[in-house]
Amino acid sequence: MSENDNGAAQAAELPPQIKMNVLAQFIRDMSFENILAQKGASGTAQPDVQVQVNLDAKQRPAEHQYEVTIKLNVTSKNKEDGSEMFIFEVEYAGIFNIEGVPDDQMHPFLLIECPRLLFPFLRRIVSDVTRDGGFPPLNLDNIDFMALYRAEVARRAAEQQPQATN
């Protein structure tokens, strides 16, 4: 066996190389409502911030292209009386070209790896908008997209279980 034959045999045994490119990132929809200012209230209040995260992924018409969207719903309430201070909703999307990911691994790849790449840009937007909206900049903690994915898979499995027993 020549050196070239040996190299070809080794290449055939290697898993396919995963190629991922971010083709675009954009804000699909965004709303910031400063309820505190609308009420004419001012002063210092201790905020209680709640963040809800939803993910969506879909294949685009072009081959190997996918669109992944992170949807954040952020509410801030006054810890003292529970009154709302602000509501911030944003949908941040990315278009990805992905090749070499096996079909059975594409779903978790889209909902874990792609949001992981988009998140730092979304974090910056949240910080800037809350600061520009008259509040201290909200610096989101890292989101564990793997844990989110596992929780969603477990939730769906639990939903299916009672139906299977009927």
C-alpha positions in Angstrom: 0.0 0.0 0.0 1.5 3.3 -1.0 1.5 6.4 1.2 -1.4 7.9 -0.8 -3.5 4.8 -0.4 -2.9 4.8 3.3 -3.9 8.5 3.6 -7.1 7.9 1.5 -8.0 4.9 3.8 -7.5 7.1 6.9 -9.6 9.9 5.4 -12.5 7.5 4.6 -12.6 6.5 8.3 -12.8 10.1 9.6 -16.2 11.5 10.3 -17.3 14.2 7.9 -16.0 17.7 8.6 -18.7 20.0 9.9 -18.8 23.4 8.2 -20.8 26.2 9.6 -20.9 29.8 8.4 -23.0 32.6 9.8 -24.5 34.2 6.6 -26.5 36.9 8.4 -27.7 38.1 11.8 -30.6 40.5 12.4 -33.3 41.7 14.7 -36.6 40.3 13.4 -38.8 42.1 16.0 -38.1 44.2 19.0 -40.2 46.1 21.6 -39.1 48.0 24.6 -41.8 49.5 26.9 -40.6 51.8 29.7 -43.7 51.5 32.0 -42.0 53.3 34.8 -41.6 56.5 32.7 -45.1 56.2 31.3 -46.5 56.3 34.9 -44.4 59.3 35.6 -42.6 57.5 38.4 -39.0 58.0 39.2 -36.5 57.2 41.9 -34.7 54.1 42.8 -36.4 50.8 42.9 -35.0 47.3 43.4 -35.7 45.5 40.1 -36.7 41.8 39.9 -35.8 40.8 36.4 -37.3 37.7 34.7 -36.0 36.4 31.4 -37.8 33.8 29.3 -36.0 32.2 26.3 -37.6 30.4 23.4 -35.8 29.0 20.4 -36.9 28.3 16.9 -35.1 26.8 13.9 -36.2 26.1 10.4 -34.7 25.0 7.1 -34.6 27.7 4.4 -35.3 27.0 0.7 -31.6 27.1 -0.2 -29.7 23.9 0.4 -27.8 23.6 3.7 -29.3 26.9 5.0 -31.1 27.2 8.3 -32.6 30.1 10.2 -32.4 30.1 14.0 -34.2 32.6 16.2 -33.7 33.4 19.8 -36.8 34.9 21.4 -36.3 36.8 24.7 -39.0 38.2 26.9 -37.6 40.3 29.7 -39.7 41.8 32.4 -38.6 43.9 35.3 -40.8 44.5 38.3 -40.2 46.5 41.4 -39.4 44.1 44.3 -41.2 46.2 46.8 -44.7 46.4 45.2 -44.5 44.1 42.2 -45.3 47.0 39.8 -43.8 46.6 36.3 -40.8 48.8 35.4 -40.2 47.7 31.8 -41.0 45.0 29.3 -38.5 44.1 26.6 -39.2 41.6 23.8 -36.8 40.8 21.1 -36.4 38.1 18.4 -32.9 37.8 17.1 -32.2 35.6 14.2 -29.2 34.2 12.3 -29.0 32.5 9.0 -26.5 29.7 8.9 -25.0 27.5 6.2 -24.3 24.1 7.8 -22.8 21.1 6.1 -21.5 17.7 7.4 -23.9 17.4 10.4 -25.7 14.0 10.4 -29.5 14.3 10.1 -30.1 12.8 13.5 -27.8 15.5 15.1 -29.1 18.5 13.1 -31.9 19.4 15.5 -29.7 19.7 18.6 -27.0 21.3 16.6 -29.4 24.0 15.4 -30.9 24.6 18.9 -27.6 24.5 20.9 -24.6 25.5 18.7 -26.3 28.2 16.6 -27.8 30.1 19.5 -24.5 29.9 21.3 -22.9 31.8 18.5 -25.7 34.4 18.3 -26.0 35.0 22.1 -23.1 37.5 22.6 -24.6 39.8 20.0 -28.1 39.6 21.5 -26.6 40.2 25.0 -25.1 43.5 23.7 -28.4 44.6 22.2 -30.2 43.9 25.5 -27.6 45.9 27.4 -27.7 48.8 25.0 -31.5 49.0 24.8 -32.1 48.8 28.5 -29.5 51.5 29.1 -30.9 53.7 26.3 -34.3 53.1 27.8 -33.3 54.9 31.0 -32.3 51.9 33.2 -28.9 50.5 34.2 -27.7 48.2 31.4 -29.0 44.7 31.8 -26.1 42.3 31.3 -27.7 38.9 30.8 -26.0 35.9 32.3 -24.8 33.2 29.9 -27.6 30.9 28.8 -26.9 27.1 28.9 -28.5 26.2 25.6 -27.6 22.5 26.1 -29.7 22.5 29.4 -32.5 24.4 27.6 -32.6 21.8 24.9 -32.5 18.8 27.3 -35.3 20.4 29.4 -37.5 20.9 26.2 -36.8 17.3 25.1 -37.8 16.0 28.6 -40.9 18.2 28.6 -42.0 16.9 25.2 -41.4 13.3 26.3 -43.5 13.9 29.5 -46.3 15.3 27.3 -46.3 12.2 25.1 -46.2 9.7 28.0 -49.8 10.2 29.3 -51.1 10.0 25.7 -49.4 6.7 25.2 -51.1 5.1 28.3 -54.6 6.2 27.2 
